[in-house]
Amino acid sequence: MTWLACAVMTGSSPATTMLWIGAIMLGVVAPGVAVVRSCRCEPAALIEDVGWGAPIGCVVALLGWLVSALLPFTVPPWVFGPLVVLVTLVFPVSRARLLARPAPGWGAAPNLVMAGVMLVVIAWMTMDFLRRTPASPGAAGSVYYPDSVFQLAVVGQLRHAVGLTYPLVHGEPYSYQWFTHAILAHLLDSGADPFDVVVRLAPATVLPAVVLTTAVVARDVARRVWAGPIVAILLGVVGTTVVTLSAEGTSLFMVQTYWWASLTAAFGWLPTVAVAGCAIALIRGRGTGTTAPVSLLVPLAVLAAGAKPSNLAVLAGGAALAVVGALVHRKPAKRSLLALVTLAGVMLVALVTIYSSGDNGLHVDVLGGFRRRAAQMFPGLAGAQPDDLAMTLAPVPTITVVAGVVLAFGPVLVRLVGLACAGRTERRDPAWWFILGTVLAGVGAVAVLRHPGESEAFFLVSAYPVGLIGSAWGLSVLWERHRGRMPARAALIGGSIGALATAVSAMIFPASVQARLASQFGHPPTAADMSPLRQVAHYLLPFAVTAAILAAAAALAWVGLRNRGRAMLSVGAVSALLGTGLLSTGIYLTSAAPTYSQVMTTAEVNLRITADEMASGKWLAEHSGSDDVLAVNRVCTQLQTNISLPNPCTSKTFALAAISGRDEYVGGWAYASRNLNTAWEATTVWNASPFWDPAKLAKEQAAFVAPTKPGLDELYEAGVRWLIADSRGVPADHTTLDALAARSWASSTVTIWHLHE
């Protein structure tokens, strides 16, 4: 009810919200739980059925999309999901398992903690994003994050096509993680508003589901109930360690940003943690009391591969290290090898099918991402560009690259402190090696790979919740070791001290280091203004203050406590480290400092959608054929005053294709595989690179500036059925177009013409 109230109060219509909830319950949760229960020999707690059922239900929804795409009629989720449930009831064995009484639950205290975490998650989702991202742009228009709108364009194409091409350039091959979009396409057959669902409701639904599934997998991996609530706290309450008034500080973005900024990454967490749980259960073998549906490992792995290519890559790294761990401890490695072959095999099949159009610009460039980060953090220390290629990095001092690595990884990986605790007592367990290998694969990929849009970070993003499962495992072991010695009080005190330490540091150093130094010198300081070592020290100083406060508190506790109390010091110390992540969450809850979502939803360089653009897109969705192609006069987010493109031209105009669900002849080409694949040879930044077929673009633009019947006929032969002129695009000759095509819809800023044979 809280989630529903927040969605409606921030702008979602009650009708769309209820239709969406119905699609999720009937199309995902119900069939997912039914399949999981029918595949499991022993009953599990209801919370575990739902946790495992969420990713399996997504597999069912993906199958429902495929069925609808192949049939001449649509099978909505509220029909397909119940049909799957009925199938499980047909067979006596699966019917008995499905109708069996669930096992006892987790107990009142763990469930209360889970409920509290969900409330916190819903609160910062609402405060930081939902209330800033309207379901409709309104009369004055609103700025939206381009990636969110692009997701809708992909969903729109998959609502009427089986194979994916790049929706902004008609017929262009495209390598993309489209399983998330296919699932959404199926769920949108419920009648919910596509824009509201994809931009707002879907990410706000995925994250709580991820928290629940990760908690269930953690309980299964750790074989301790409290591992579930602990990992939920690590995901939803404990954020990145920040020591200034900055939501993410210098670290890589993680949960509290990617849940909305990358729908595919957030959704990918769901099958990734499920695959990790099933793979670990497979490696451990029978008799371990697992609730994981191991028999569903392959379909879950397929879902993970199609959701994000980095998912199985890091999990395969985990399985590989599990093999090494088995050999180190002289244990049989057969099951670990089986898990590795399964994960690597599914990944290879995905690479030659789903991702066959290229690497989308992902290249090996050891520490390249951190050299780029160092140049961003210390712009005054960056040397001259050695050539004209946009991807070539300016030279920076080595010490700044080292600082970039430490400041990027350190604040976010503090959450994994429990993995080290688990290693002290559980390192003979292959599960620990699997989790460690997954984390190392994520960190290693970020260190050695580089992408034009900095997407190498997604390898760590994919591994992160699996690492948190290992951390929760170790923390639950630590908690259990001190049971009866009041660990809750030590944890509360330690967490409070950690939060206080970062708050004190933030009061001393409220502004970011870069802003302070630029203000001091009037420009980013050069080496002549301040040595590289001193500039790095300025970044490290707030962390040093925080560390000094924590060290002083630990020393006082050691002196003041007796032997029995000192046993709690490890609990307090670990909790203090985790408490350093509470300031970040507080910023997201209170908007005490700008967050990434605030910046992205106010930056005019991003995608401003007007009320007329929304209305024209919805009109096209209702009145155009599913295979109709749109020709548009606007391909840059900047104003286009003549047929020559502005410099720069940011080619992220995704809105019309997204809202209408139709392909464009040539629209925003920034995310096309061809554009990203050639980014390393380009002399302009990837999202402002010129279109690779100038003649094709000129043909489309000429249809508006100087329309002729032969030119329009040529577009018609290419599938174009509609011309859409936006006042922000190249000037359109309305008089001539009215004579050559049928004006079908018009507003003060947008006009639509229909092309006929």
N, C-alpha and C positions, 0 to 999 in steps of 0.2 A: 504493500500500500504506500509506503514511503517513496519507493521508486516511481510508482504511478503518479503520485502527487507532484513530485519534482519535475517529471516529464511534462505534465499538463501545465503546471504553474510557470514553466519557462517557455511555453509557446506551442507545444505539440497539441494537436486537436484531440479531444477525448475519443473521437471515433477512430482515428488512426492509431492511437495508443492502444485501444482495446483490440483492434484488429491485429495489431502486431503481437500483443500478448497472447491472443488466441492462436496465432500462427506458430509462435514459439512453443506453447504448451502442447498443442495437438500435432504439430509438424516436426518437433524436435524432441522435447522432453519425454512425452508419452511413448513414442516408438523407441527412443533411445533406451529408456529404462526397461521396456519390454524385451528388447534384444539382449541387453546386458544380463538381465535376470534369467532369460532362457538359455544363455550360454554358460552360466555359472552353476556348478554342481551344488555348492553350499550357499545358503542365504546370507546376505550381508545387511548391515544397517541401512535404513532408508536413505540417509544422507549420502551413503556411499553409492547406492543405486543411482541416485540423481547425479552425483559427481561424475561417475563413469558414464552415465547415460547421456550427458550433455555432448561430449565429442562423438559418441556413437550415433546420437540423434542427428548430428550434422552430416555424418556419412549417409544416413537415411534420407535427409533432405537433398543431398547431392544426387542420390539415386532418383529421387522424385523429380528433380530438375531434368535429368537425362530422359526419364520416361515421358515427361511432358514435351520435351524437345523433339522426341522421335514420333510421338503420336500426333494425329491431326487435331487433337483437342487438348486443353489444359487440365491437368489433375492438380487441384489446389492442395496446399499443405493440410487443410482440415479434412481432406479426403484421403490423401496418400498415407499420412501418419497413422490414422486409425486402421487403415487396411493392413499395414504392417503389424499392428497390434493383433488384429484378428488372425493373421497368418500364424503368429506365435501361439495363439490359443487353439489352433487346429490340431496340432500334434500333442499327444498325451504327455510326453516327457517335458517339452517346453511349457505346456500349460500348467503342469504341476509345479514347475519351478517358478513360473510367473505368479501363481496364486498362493505360493507358500508365504507363511508369516515372516516378515523381515526379522533379522537378528536384532538384539538389543542395540540401542543407539549409543552415542558417545557420552551421554550424561549431561546433567544440567549445566555445570560450569563450563565445559568446552563449548557447548551450544550457545551459551550466553556470550562468550567471547567472540564466537563466529558472528553472532548477530550484531554485536558492537562494532566489529571490524566492517561489516557490510554498511552500517550506518555512516561510519567515517568515510568509506569509499564513496557512497552516494553523495555525501555532503561535499567533498572536494570535487567530484565530477560536476555537481550542480554549480558550485560557486565559481569554479575556474573555467568551465567550458559551456555547459548547457545554457546558462543565463546570458552568455556572450554570443551564442550562435543561434540566431532565431530560426524557427522553422519556415518562415517566409521573410523575404528581404524587406518588406514594408515599402511605403511610398518613397522614402529617400534612398532605398537600396541599402545593402549591407555587404561588408567585406567577408569573404569566406576563404578558408585555407584551400589552395588549389588542389592539393592531393585528395582532399575529401570529396570535392566536386568531381574530380577525375574518376574516383571509384564508382560514382553513380553512372558515368558514361559507359564504363565497362559493364556494369550491371544491366544497363539499358540494352546494350547489344546482346547480351546473353539471355535476355527475356524472349528473343525471337530467333536466335541462332545457336547452332551446336558448336561450331568452331569459332575461336576468337581471332579477330584481326584488330588492328589499331583503329578504334572508333572515330578518331579525329582526322584520319587520312584514309579514305575509303579504299579497302582492298589491301592495305599495307600489312604484311606479315608481322606478327607480334609475339615475342616470348614474354609471358607474364604469368604471375601466380594468380590464376583466375578462379580457383575453387571456391574461395570466399564469395566471390561475386555470383557464381552459379547458385550457391545456396541461397543468397539473398534474392536472386531472381525468382527462385521457387517460392520463397516465403512471401514475396510481394504479390504473388497470385492470390493472396488473401484479400486484396483490395486496399491495403494501406498505402498512404502517400509515399511514393518512392523517395522524394527529396528528404522528407523528414526522417524516414527510416534510415537511409544510408548515411546521411550527414550527422544525425543526432542519436536516434534510438538504437541503432545497431551497435555502435561502439559502447553506448551506455549499458547495453545488455551483455555484451561480450565480457567486459571486465569483471563484473560480479560472478559470471560463470567461470571465468579463469580462476578467480580466488577460490571458489568452491571446489573445482576439480583439482587444483593444486593442493588444497588442504587434504582432500581425500587420498590423493596419490602419496602425499607426505606421510599420512598416517599408515598407509600400507607399506611404504619403504622402511620407515622407522620402526614399524610394529609397535607404535606407541600412540595412543589417542591424542596426546597433547602436541604431537608434532603437527597435527592439522591446524589447530588454532595459532600455533606459533608461526607457521609459514604464512598464514593469512595476515598476521600482524606485520611480518616482513614485507609482504606485497602491498598491503593497503594502508598501513599506518606509519611504518618507518620508511622515510624517504632517503634521499641522497644526503650525505654529510655536507652541509654548507656552513661557512663561517663568516659570510657577509650577507647583506640583505639581497639575496639572489636565490631563486627557487631551485636552480640546478647547479649554481656555482660554475666551476670549471669542468665538471665531470661530463661524461657522455650521458645523453638523455636516456631515461629508462621508463619505468611504469607510468609515472604520473604525467608524462608527455606522450609517449607512444600509444597509449590506449585510444587517443582520438586522432593523433597526427598520422598514424599508419594503421588503418583498419586491418590490413593484411597481416601486419606483425602482431597486433593484439589478438586477432582470431587465431593466428598460427600458434600462439601459446597453448590454446586449448588442446589440439591434437598432440602437440609436442610433449607436454607433461604426461598425457595419457600414454603415448608411445614409450616414454621413459619408464613409466610405471610398469607397463606390460613387458618391456625388454628386461628390466631388472627382475621381475617375477620369473621370466623364462630362464635367465642366467642362474638364479638361485635354485630353481628346480622345484619339484613338488614337496609338499610337507612343510612349507614355510608359512602356511596360514594366510596366503594372499587372497585379496578380493579382486585382483586385477583380472579382466577378461582376456587372458593370454591368447586364446583362440582368435581374437579379433585384432591381433597385432598388425597383420598385413593391411587390412582396410584402413586402420588408423594411420599406418605409415604412409599409405597412398594419400590420405587426406592431408597429412602434414607436409608431404612433398609438394602437393598442388597448392597449399596455402602460402608457402614461402620456401624458396629453395635452400635457404640457410638452415632450416629446421633439421632435416635429416643429416646435413653435413656435420653439424656439431654433435648430433646423437651418434653418428657413426664413429666420430672421434672418441666418444664415451665408450662405445662397445670395443673399440680397438684397445683402449687403455685397460678395459676389463680383461681382455685376453692377456695383456702384459702382467696385470696383477695376479692372474691365475698362475702364470708361469713363475713369477717371483715367489709366490707362496707354495709352489709345487702342488697346485690343485688342478683337476681336470679343466681344460679350457674349451671343451666341446660346445657347451651351451653358449659361452661367450662368442665363440666363432660363429655359431648359428645366428645369434643376434646380429653380429657384424655383417654377415653375408646377407641377411634379410634387409637390414637398413640400407646397406650400400647398394644392394641390387635394386631396390625400389627407387633409390636416388638416381642411379644410372638410367633406369627406364624413363624417369621423369626428365632427365637431361636431354635424351634423344627424342622425346615426344613433346612435352609441354614447353620446354625451353630450347627448342632446336634452332631458333632464329638468331642465336648469338649469345654472347655473355653480357649484353646490355652495358658494356663499358667497364666491367669488373676485371682489373688487371693486377698482376703481381707487382708490388712496389713496396719493398720492405721499409717500414716506418714512414712511408709516404704520407699517410693520413696524419701522422703526428708532426711531420715537417710542415704540412699545411696548417695544422692547428697552431704550431709554434709561430708561424708567420702571422696568423690571426691574433694571437695573444700578444706578440711583440712586434707590431708592424714597423716600428722604428729601427729594428735590428735586421730586418729582411734586406738582402742585397738586391742588386738589379736583376731583372728577369733575363736569363741567359739566351732565350730565343723568343719567337713570336707565338709559340704554341700555348694555348690557354691552360693546358694541364701541366705544363712545366712549372716546377716550383722554384721560387726564389731561394737562394742559399740563406741559411740561418745558423747561428752558433749552435754547436752540439749541445751545450748545456740547456738551451731552450727546448730542444727536442726531448731531452731527458725529463725536463720539467713538464712538458706536454704529456708525456706518457704517465708520469706519476699523478699529475693533477686530473687526468682523464679517468684513469682506472681506480685510483685510491678511494675517492669519496663514494663511489658506487659499490665497490667490492668490499667495503667494510661490512655490508650486510651478510657477507659469506663467512664471517668469523666462526660461525658454528660448524662449518665444514672442517675447519682445523680441529675443533673439539671432537668431532666424530672420528677424525683420523687417529686420535690417541687410543681409542678403544675398539674401533670398528674397521680398521684398515685391512683386516683379513677377509672382510665381506666384499664380494665382487661389486656390490651396489655402490660402495664408497668409491671404488676405482672408476666405475661407470660415470658417476656424477662428476668426479674430479676431471675425467677426460673430456666430458662435455664442456665444462667451464674452460679448460685449457684450449680446447678447439675454438671456442668463441673468442677468447682473448688472442690466441695466435692468429686467427683469420683477420681480426681487426689490425693486428700489427703488420701483417705481410701483404694485405690486399688493399686496393684503393679503387674507389668508384667516383665518377664525375660528380654525383650528387651526394657523396659521403655515405652511401648505402652500405659500405663495408661494416658499419656499426651494427647492422642487423644480425650479424653472426653472434655477437655478444648478447644482443637483445633476445635472440632465440634461446641461447643457453641460460640466460639469467634466471628464469623461474625454476629450472632444473637445479641450478646451483643453490637457490634458496631452499629447495627441498632438502638438499644435503645439509645446509646450515640449520634448518629446523630439526633435522634428525640429531645433529650434535647438541643443539640446545636442549632438546627433550631428554637426551642422555644426561646432560649436566643437571637438569632439573630433577630427574629421577634419582641421581646420585645423592642429592642433598634433600631428598624428601624427608619431611619431619623436622627440618632445621630452618624453617621459615624462609625458603628461597623467594617467595613472593615479595616479602618486605625488602629483601636485598635487591631484587630486580627493580622494584619500584623506586628505591632510593638511587640506585645506579643509573637508571634511565633518566631520572629527574636531574641528576648531576650532569649527565651528558648533554641534555637539552639546555641546561643553564650555562654550561661552558660555551656552547655555540652561540647562545643569545648574547653573552657578554662580549664575545669576539665580534659579533655583528654590530653591537653598539659602538665598539671601538673603531671598527672598520666597516661602516655602513655601505659605502660605495664600492663598486668593483675596482679592482686594482688598476685595470686599464683606464677607467674613467679618472681615477685619482691622479695617475701619472700624467695623463694627457692634460688635466686641469693644471697641474703643477708647472708644466713646461709650455703649455699652449699648443702642444702637438705631441704625438707619440714619441717618447724619448729615443734618441739614437744612442749608439755606443759612446759618442762624444759627450752626450748629456749625462748618461749614467751607464756604468758597465753592465754587460749582460748578467754577471753574477748578482749584482745588486738588484737588477730588475726581477730576476728569478726569486731573490730573497723577499721581495715585496709580496709576491704571490704566496710564498710559504709562511710569511710572518703570521697571518691570522690563524693558520693551522697550528703553528707553534704555540700561540697563545692558548688555543683550545687544549692542546696536548699538555701544556704546563698546568692548566687548571685541573685536568683529569689526574695528572701525576700527583699534584698536591693533595687532592682528595683521597687518592689511594694511599699515600703516605700517612695522612692523618688517620685513615681507617685502620691501617696496619698498627699504628702506635696505640690507638684508642681501644681497639678490640682485643679481647682475650682469645685464647687458642680456639675455643668453640666458635666464637664469632668470626675469627679469621678464615674459617672454612667456607664462609659465605662470600669471601672477598672475590673469588673467581666469578661467582654469579653476578656480583655487583659490577665487576670490571667489564665483563662482557655486555651487561645491560647498559653501562655507561657508553660504550662504543656504539651500541645500537641507538641509544638516546640521542646521539649527535645527528640522527636523521629526522628528529621530530620537528626541528625548526623549518625544514623544507616543507613538510606536510602542513605546518601551521601557516606558512605563506600561501600555499594553495587554498587553504580554508578561509583565509582572511583577506587575501589580495593585498597584503602588507607591502609587497614589492612586485614589480612586473614579472609575469611568467611568460613562457613561450607562447601560450595560447593567447594571452592579452596582446602580445606584439603582433602575432600573425593575423589576428582578427581586426587589427586597426591599421596595419601597413597597407597603404594604397597600392604598393607595387603588387600586391596579391589580387585576388579575383573579386572585383566588386560586381555583384549581381543586382540589377535594377528590377523594379516591380514590372516594368514592361517586358524585360527579358524573361522573367519568370512566367508571365502571362502568355507570351508568344510561344515559349517552349511547351507549356501545358496544352495550348491550342494545337500545336503540331502533334503532340502525343495522341490527341483524340481524333485528329482529322487526316493524318498522313498514314500511308501504308508502312508496315514494319520494315520493308526493304527499300523504302524511299531514301534517297540521299539528299542532303542539304548542301547548298552552296552559300557561303557566308562572306560578307565584306569585311569582317573583323577577325584578324588572326593574331593580334598583339594585345597585351593587356594595356599598353600605352595607347594614347589617342593617335589615330591614323588620319592625317589631314590631306594626304594625296596618295596616289598609287604607289609611290616609293615608301617602303617600310621605314618606320622611325628607327633611330639608332640610339639605344638598343631596342630590339623588338623581343620582348619576353613572350615566347609562344606558348602560353598557358591558358588560352581562351577555351575552357572546357564546358562552360555553363550551358550553352544552347544544346549541344549534343547530349549532355547529361540529363537535362530536364525533359527533353523531347524523347530521349531513348532512340535517336536516329543517328546514323553515321553522317559525318561531314565529308565533303569532297576534299577540301584542305582546311583544317582548323588548327588548333594548337598542337604542334608536332613535337613539343619538347620531350615528352616521355616515350617517343617512338624508339623501338629497338635500333633502327638504322641511325637515328640521331645520336643515341648513346654509344653505339659501337664505333662511331667515327669521331667521338669527342676528343680522343687522344691525338688526333691529327688536325684538329680544328684550331683556328687562330682566335676564335671568340668563345666565350664561356658557353657551355653546353645548352643552357636554357634560352640563349639568345643567338644560337647558331642559325644561319640562313637555311631556308628549306632546300632539300637536296634536289628538287625538280623545279627550277625556277619557271620553266615554261608552263607547267601545270598550275602553279600558283598564279602566274600572270593571266592565264586563261580565266581563272575564277574571278580575279579582281577586275579584269576587263569587262566581265559580264555585268558589273555594276557601274563602273566609270564610263564605259563606252559600249553599251550593249548593242549587239547585232543579232539578227536571226540566225545566221550560220554559227555564230559563237554559242548561242543558247542551244541550238540543235546539237552541237558537239557535246555540250554538257549533258543534254538529255540522253544521248547515246551512252554516256558514261554512267547513267543511273540517276542523275540529278533530277528531282521533281519539284524542288522548292528553292526559291531564292529568298534569303533573309538579309535585310539591310538594317544595320544598327547605326545610330548617329555617331557612335564612337569609332566606326570603321571608315574605310575609304568612302569618299562622297559618292552617292548613288544617283544616277540619272532617272529619277522617278517617272518623268514624263515618257521617256522612251520605253522604260520597262512596262509601264501601264499599257503601252501599245503592243508590246511583244508577248506579254504574259498576263495572267489574270490576277489582279490584286485580290487577295483573299482575307487579309487581316492587317490592321494598321493601328498604331498608337502614335503618341507624339514623338517617340524615339525609335520605334521598330516597325518595319513594314515587311509583309510576307507576300510573295507572288508564287503562283502555281504554274509550272511549266506543263504544256500539253504537247502532244505529238503534232 
